[in-house]
């Protein structure tokens, strides 16, 4: 009788632990499920945004009835959704060209996009070529890199950059602040945008290296130049150096 009891007890324990294991595996599968499995063509924009996180958009662009919204997706990378009249039409995974268009529509002045084509092309080309981790950092919505045009003569006349950090009581439009890269409109006179790309990449390198505004020195300039060469902008750097 005791043997039968022990066998039944062991069988019960085995079934119990097998059930717990299956439950854990099922939960793990649910946790690893891609958010994309929950969306479908025709879905309301508000529901898609609800799945990926309200306020968690990486980039955003609107043109008439069309809206593009990009999110970070843990499994796929960047996912860009296209909506027409607030209904999901399609999505693309890691479509950097589209993400760049969205980003510039938000973080570059209309004057740069409309009136300074060569500068715009140079910014776009640099963003398209940056290493993936750098691109993610530069386009981080809580502390984005913002491009602006300016008119200036003298030291650093072609470009300069500055960090702006939000204070605790500031409105949370940009959660942490932003990094402003100012590009002299004089650059637009150069038809070959590759000359401009080295300058833009150089200013982005200062941002990535964490160089504080107003504290630049020759060593920091060398570090920024070395970094853009690592990114693949050595030819552009040589061109810019010869011209300016």
Secondary structure, 3 states (H helix, E strand, C coil): CHHHHHHHHHHHHHHHHHHHHHHHHHHHHHHCCCHHHHCCCCCEHHHHHHHHCCCCCCEEEEECCEEEEEEEECCCEEEEEEEECCEEEEEEECCHHHHHHHHHHHHECHHHHHHCHHHHHHHHHHHHHCCHHHHHHHCCCCEEEEEEEECCCCCCCCEEEEEEECCCCCCCCCCCEEEEEEEEHHHHHCCCCHHHHHHHHHHHHHHHHCCCCCCCCHHHHHHHHHHHHHCCCHHHHHHHHHHC
